[in-house]
Amino acid sequence: MDVVPLLPRLRLLRFPVGQAYLWSDDGELTLVDAGPPGSGPAVLDALADLGHAPGGLRRIVLTHFHVDHAGGAGELAAATGAEVFAHALDPPFVTGELPGPPPVFEDREVPLHEAVSRLLPENTPTPARRVTTVGDGDVLGFGDGARVIHVPGHTEGSVALHLPAEGVLFTGDTVAASPVDGSVMPGVFNLDRARLLDSFHRLSALGAEVACFGHGDPVVGGASAVLREAADRHPAAG
């Protein structure tokens, strides 16, 4: 796992598949997404390298239930005591009570998904014992107020997090950056692409300065213009 500083209070944690983001409020830490199963030791090592005890991680906010984002949540919560948050539609999938609905693949996505799946660790996820549910418009206690935005499409319970006071937006997999040329684009492997495009346009209108994606390099500076340009290239279904 690579640890990449983005802002004084923000770091990117990059896994072989997917990524998470670590936000610091005067030593109180929030993790946005938790990486795939087995990510716990690497994340704990990163906390230690940054001078934090495990108990400094107070909350884990999941943008959606897919294993590359939520697979490490249970083990990290058990090791740190962090509270796990997810949209109200997602707890059965995060706790392992039910399997999550699979994406509706476009033809071009099938070989890509097969390639990505081969990179995922074979560890069985440790289910989170408890999940605190959130919904659209809720405000969480980090980053001077992190507003939850329900962005269905990638999954039904996908959320983004907007920190207006900090100009930071965490998009989850609603938005991605191409591994080829870094261009910003709608996320792939969606349950409903039409709804995802609607959500993509909603996020593009927020005026964020920094945009942090579930996959691909973040945009650090001028993100609002980049997101609006990308939205113009991908008209919403409605």
N, C-alpha and C positions, 0 to 999 in steps of 0.2 A: 504494500500500500504506500502511495506517495502522499505526502502532506505539502500542500502548496499555499503559501500565504497570499491572500487576495486583498484584504484590508486589515487595518490594525486589530479589528475584532473578529475577523472572518478568515477561516481556512477551509480549503478544499481537501477532502480525503478521497483519493482516487483509487478504486479497486480494479481488478482485471476486467470486471463488468460493472458499470455503474459507478456512482460516486455519492458521497454524503458531504454535508457542510457543518462545520463546527463554529458556533457563535459564542463569544465570551462577553458577559456583562460583569465586569469587576470580579472575575473568578467564578461566577456562576455560569455554567456551560449549558448550551442547548445544541443537540445534534438534530439536524434536519436529514431524515433518512438514516439508515443504519447499516447499509451494505448487505452483501449476501451472507448466508450461513457461514459460521466460522470466522467472521470478521472481528469478533470481540477482542481477542488478544492484541491484534494490530492496533485497534482503536485505543485500547488501554495503554499500550506502549506509547502511542502518540500523545495521549494526555500526560503521561509521566514525563516525556521529553519536553513538554510545554510547561512543566512545573505544577501539574494538577493531580490531586489525588482522585481515585475513582469516584468518590462521593461528590466531587465537584460537578459531575454531570447530573443535572437536575431533571432534564426532560429530553425525550426523544419524540420528535414530531414526524410522522410518516406521511409522505405525500400520496402514497397508495400502497396496496398490499403486495405487489409483485415481489418475488423472492429476492431480486437483486437490490431492492430498496428496504424491505422489511425483514429479510431473513436473519439479520444480526440483532434485531431488536430484543428478542427474549433473553439472549445470553448477556447482552449489555445491561438490560434492566436488572437481571439477577446479580450481576457483578457490581453494579453501582447504586442500585436503589432508585434509578431514574424512573420518572413517570412516563408512560408511553401514551401518545395521543394519535388518534386517527379519526377520519370522518365516520359519522354514525353508521354508514353502510358497511364499514370494513372490519369491525372487530371479529366476526366469526372466521374470517380468513386469516387474520393476524394471530389469533389464538389457536388456530389449527382445528377448530370445530368443523369447518366446512372447506372444501376446495374452492378457490376463486374461479369465476368464469373465465374461460380462455379468450384471447384476442380473436378477432375476426380478421384473418390475414389477407392482405392483398397478395396477388401472385408474386410480385417482386420481393415481398417480405419473407417468403418461406425460406429460401436459402440463407438469407441474412439471419433469421431467427435460429436456424439450425447451427450456423457458425457461432453465434453468440452463446447458445446453450452449451456448446462444448467447452466454453471457457468458465462456466460456472462451477464452483466447487461442489463436490458430491455430498457434503455434509448435510445431515438432516437438520432443519431449523429447530431451534429451541423455542417453543411457543411462548409468547408473552402471557403471563398469568392474568394481568389486568390491562385494560385499555380504556383510557378516558376519551370519550367521544367529543367531537367538535363539529360545528356546522358553519355555513356561510355567514360571514360577518362577525364571528367570535373573535375576540382579541386575547392573545396569549401574552404572558408576562415576560417577554424578552425583547431585546432590540427596541426599547422604548415603545413597545406596543406592536405586536405582530398580528396583523389581520388575516384571518382565514378566508380564502376565496374558494368556493366549490367550483371545480372546473371539470365537469363530467365529459367523457369522451374516450380518454385513454382507458379509464375504468369508470364505473359509475360513481365511486367514492373518491375520485382524485381531488386533491386540494393543492392550491398554491398558497404561499405565505408572502404577504407584502408588509415591509417595514417602512412606512411612509417617512418617518423621521430620519431614517438612515438612507433612504433612496434605494433599498435593496429588495429584490423580488426573487423568491425561490419558486420555480415553475413546475418542479417535478418533471414528468415525462410529457406534459402538454407541449413543451417546446424543447428542441434539441439543437445541438450544433453538429454539423457534418464532420465526421472524422477525416474526410478527404480534403475539404477546403475551408472548414470552419464556418461555412455559411449557416445562418440560423434558419430553422425550418420546423414545421409541425412534427411532433413525435410520431413514432411508428409503433406497430403491434397494438393497435387500438381495438377497443370494443365497438366504438361507433365513431368513425372518422368525421362525419358531418358535425356531430356535437363537439368533437375535439376542435374543429376549425372555429366554431363559435366561441369556445373557451379561449383559444389562441388569440382571437381578436379582442376579447375582453381584457386579457392580460396586456396586450400591446398598447392599450389606451391608458395605462396606469401612470405613465411618466417616470418609470424607474430609471435610475442612473446605473445600477448594477443588476444584471440578470444572471441567475445561477440555475443551470439546467441539470436534469437528471443524467444526461449523457452529453459529452462534448464540453469544450472549453467555455467558461463563463465569459460574459461581456462585462468588462470592468471599465465603466466610463462610456457615457453616451448610449446606454442600452435602449432608451426609449425610441430613439430614431431608428436603431437597428431592428427593433421589434416591429415598429410600424411599417418599415420597408418590407420586412418578411411577410407581414400580414397582407400587404398589398399584392404580393406575389401569389398568395394563397387565399383567394376570396372565400368568405364564409358561405356556408350552404344557404343560409336564410337571406 
